[in-house]
């Protein structure tokens, strides 16, 4: 049951006096019971519907998403806001991960604004929730530098003891993971450049307010983009450190385990997909977008090798390893991450490998294989055999997964693996879903080696399902939706032998 406690009944957990403590003499005596109930109801409604007193057009539910996570126990009330500016995709994605932890105390309200400006009605919505802390997440394109009005790597707040203590805790948490001191986060005082809804609202209403600004690029010369998973994780880590400091999270709430399966409503279907985003891979967000647009019940997140090594896969249903360089992905996982992937699949998780990710599913003697399929690599000496369009043909098993499609059709190939059975005694035989019917060969590679070898195969590893695609159906005109079937099949929402009707 959702409950709302009076802010004066608990300590802040950060060693400073909370805003509500100044009202202790008036609560609950001088604050009428009806007013207490009204505030509680208003805050609850803020997460589900518009207030009757508001102009219905002032807060568009399609662009402003409010979620409330209430522990039902006394503790601080924290409001976290993201968006309301251009180019804030990653803070908004991080915001969606904050509900993955079970609160041990207090209440967390998140407000995601998928619009280029802050709606005027948000101030009233925030007031209804009466937060003790208001935190705004923002990403800038770079760190502060002479001539650039940028704020990346900054924790911005007023100069007072309580905020300074919290700020040090957050900086310690994030800087401990940043080996290069140039990339360390620093405290800064608010100024015109750092105009912020949270800072402005907090100053007006006496709430502790912080603006946490990450950077899209490394603080180096020349600069390079940070990976999506890193950019998202930095905001998640900062908020996690704040909630720990406020004693709203117990030690069991790990920063890299951010999917809470208990949040799903009874009877609803939810499929959580992790997209590998680390050395040896391209950009993960096109996969995230395609999957969430293509399958309504899918929630997809990029995941970094650090998160995999920390147990981040455990709450997911499917892990997708995309194209790139298998050797780099394998090395970036390290031994701990490789065991984590194997254990995830063995216990019932799904594994999708595309091109480089398909190489990774192979078994010995292939150096960079995880041994998830009874498949070996053919002619690896000519792995860079070319990029282009080839023809493939579905098997009857493939038609059950992908739908009826007869004859040969185009398939984008980009140096993917050529498979043959490895005859490993401890692995079941794989099943061919599609065959190569033409091949590619450059720099001494024989195109005929590819012909009539598997293009897409599936199999079992322990309790889990494995499906790998040597080429790229997602880049192949007319069969882009095969990617959705990969997810459905490995996630168990499409049973063997039953193709989707979509």
C-alpha positions, 0 to 999 in steps of 0.5 A, spaced: 500 500 500 502 506 498 503 511 504 505 518 505 509 519 512 510 526 515 517 529 513 518 531 520 518 524 523 525 521 521 532 524 520 535 525 513 540 520 514 545 525 511 547 528 518 544 535 516 537 538 519 531 536 514 527 542 511 521 538 515 525 539 521 523 546 522 516 544 522 516 539 527 513 543 532 507 544 528 506 537 525 501 534 526 498 538 531 498 545 527 497 542 520 490 540 520 489 533 518 485 534 512 491 538 509 495 532 511 491 528 507 490 533 501 497 533 500 498 526 500 493 525 495 495 530 491 502 527 491 499 520 489 495 523 484 501 526 481 504 520 479 497 517 475 493 523 473 492 530 472 489 534 478 482 537 476 485 544 478 490 544 472 489 546 465 489 539 462 493 541 456 498 544 461 502 537 462 501 532 457 502 525 459 505 523 452 511 528 454 511 528 462 511 521 465 511 521 473 512 515 477 512 514 484 516 509 488 514 509 495 517 504 501 511 505 505 516 507 511 518 513 514 524 517 510 525 522 506 522 524 499 526 525 493 524 528 487 528 527 481 527 530 474 530 529 467 529 532 460 525 539 459 531 541 454 534 539 448 539 533 447 537 529 454 536 522 451 541 519 456 538 522 462 531 520 461 533 513 460 537 513 466 531 516 470 527 510 467 532 505 471 531 509 478 525 505 479 529 498 479 531 498 486 527 497 492 526 502 497 528 501 504 525 508 507 522 514 504 519 515 497 522 517 490 518 520 485 521 521 478 519 526 472 521 525 465 520 531 460 520 528 453 520 536 451 525 541 449 522 546 455 519 545 462 512 546 462 509 551 467 505 546 471 511 542 473 512 547 479 505 546 482 506 538 481 513 538 485 509 542 490 504 537 491 509 532 492 513 536 497 520 533 496 525 534 501 530 533 496 530 535 488 535 533 484 535 534 476 539 530 471 542 533 465 548 532 460 552 537 457 556 535 451 563 537 454 567 539 461 568 546 462 573 549 458 575 556 457 571 559 451 565 554 452 559 555 456 559 547 458 558 544 465 559 536 464 562 533 470 559 538 475 555 537 481 552 544 482 548 546 488 548 552 493 554 553 498 551 550 505 553 544 509 548 539 508 549 540 501 556 540 501 556 533 505 552 530 500 556 533 494 562 530 497 559 523 498 556 523 490 563 525 488 567 520 492 562 515 489 563 517 481 570 519 482 572 512 485 571 509 478 574 514 473 581 513 473 583 519 469 583 525 474 581 530 468 575 526 468 573 527 475 567 531 477 567 537 481 562 542 485 560 548 482 556 554 485 550 556 481 550 561 475 547 563 469 549 558 465 547 553 470 539 555 470 535 549 472 528 548 474 531 544 480 535 549 483 530 555 482 524 551 485 529 548 491 531 555 493 523 558 492 521 552 497 526 551 501 528 544 499 535 541 498 537 542 490 542 539 486 543 539 479 548 533 476 551 534 470 554 529 466 558 529 459 557 526 453 565 526 451 571 524 455 575 530 458 581 529 453 584 532 447 582 530 442 575 528 445 571 522 444 564 520 445 563 516 452 559 510 450 551 510 452 551 505 457 557 509 461 553 516 460 547 513 463 550 509 468 554 515 471 547 518 472 544 512 475 550 511 480 550 519 482 542 518 484 544 511 487 549 514 492 544 520 494 539 515 496 544 511 500 546 517 503 539 518 505 538 511 508 533 510 503 537 504 500 540 498 503 546 495 501 542 489 497 540 495 492 546 494 488 547 500 483 548 495 477 542 491 478 537 496 476 531 492 473 526 490 478 522 484 476 517 485 482 515 492 479 511 488 473 503 488 474 500 481 476 498 478 469 502 483 465 508 481 460 514 484 460 521 482 457 527 485 459 533 485 454 540 488 455 544 490 449 552 489 450 555 496 449 562 496 450 569 495 446 568 491 440 561 493 439 557 499 435 552 504 438 546 500 442 541 505 442 538 503 435 537 496 438 533 499 444 529 503 440 527 498 434 526 493 440 521 497 444 518 500 438 517 493 435 515 489 441 510 493 446 512 489 452 520 489 451 524 494 455 531 494 453 537 497 456 544 498 454 549 494 458 556 495 459 562 490 461 562 493 468 555 492 469 555 485 467 561 483 471 557 486 477 551 481 476 547 486 472 544 481 467 541 477 473 534 481 472 534 481 464 531 475 460 535 476 454 542 479 452 544 481 445 551 481 443 551 485 436 556 486 431 563 489 431 569 485 434 568 478 437 575 478 440 574 485 443 568 484 446 571 477 449 577 481 452 572 487 455 568 482 459 574 479 462 573 472 466 568 474 471 564 477 465 564 471 461 562 467 467 557 471 468 554 471 461 555 463 461 551 463 468 546 467 465 544 463 459 545 456 463 540 459 468 535 460 463 537 467 460 536 468 452 543 469 448 542 473 441 549 474 437 549 478 431 556 477 427 561 478 432 556 476 437 555 470 433 562 468 433 562 469 441 557 463 441 562 458 438 566 453 442 573 451 442 578 451 439 575 458 437 579 463 442 574 468 443 568 463 444 563 462 450 562 455 448 554 456 448 553 452 442 555 446 439 558 450 433 565 451 430 568 456 426 570 454 419 576 458 415 577 463 420 584 465 417 579 468 412 574 471 417 575 478 413 572 475 407 568 481 405 562 485 406 555 485 401 549 482 400 548 474 399 542 470 399 539 466 404 533 461 405 529 459 411 529 452 413 522 449 416 524 450 423 526 457 420 519 458 418 516 456 424 520 462 428 520 467 422 514 466 418 512 463 412 517 465 407 519 461 401 525 461 396 531 465 397 532 472 399 537 478 400 541 478 407 546 483 409 553 480 410 559 483 414 565 478 415 560 474 420 562 467 422 561 460 418 559 455 422 559 447 422 558 442 428 563 441 433 560 435 436 561 437 443 559 431 448 556 436 453 552 441 448 546 439 444 546 439 436 544 446 434 538 447 429 539 451 422 534 456 421 537 459 415 542 457 410 547 461 406 545 460 398 551 464 395 557 467 398 562 472 398 570 472 398 576 477 398 583 477 399 584 469 398 577 467 401 573 462 397 566 464 396 564 457 395 566 455 402 560 459 405 555 456 400 550 451 404 553 453 411 548 456 416 546 463 416 542 463 422 542 457 428 539 456 434 540 451 440 540 450 448 545 452 453 543 449 460 536 452 461 537 458 456 536 459 449 541 461 444 540 464 437 545 467 433 545 470 426 552 470 422 549 476 418 545 482 419 538 481 418 536 488 421 540 491 415 537 487 410 531 490 406 524 486 408 527 482 413 528 487 419 523 484 423 527 478 424 530 481 430 524 482 433 523 474 432 530 473 435 528 476 442 521 473 442 524 466 441 530 467 446 526 470 451 521 464 451 515 469 449 514 465 442 514 457 443 518 453 439 514 451 432 510 457 433 511 463 429 509 470 430 503 472 426 506 479 426 
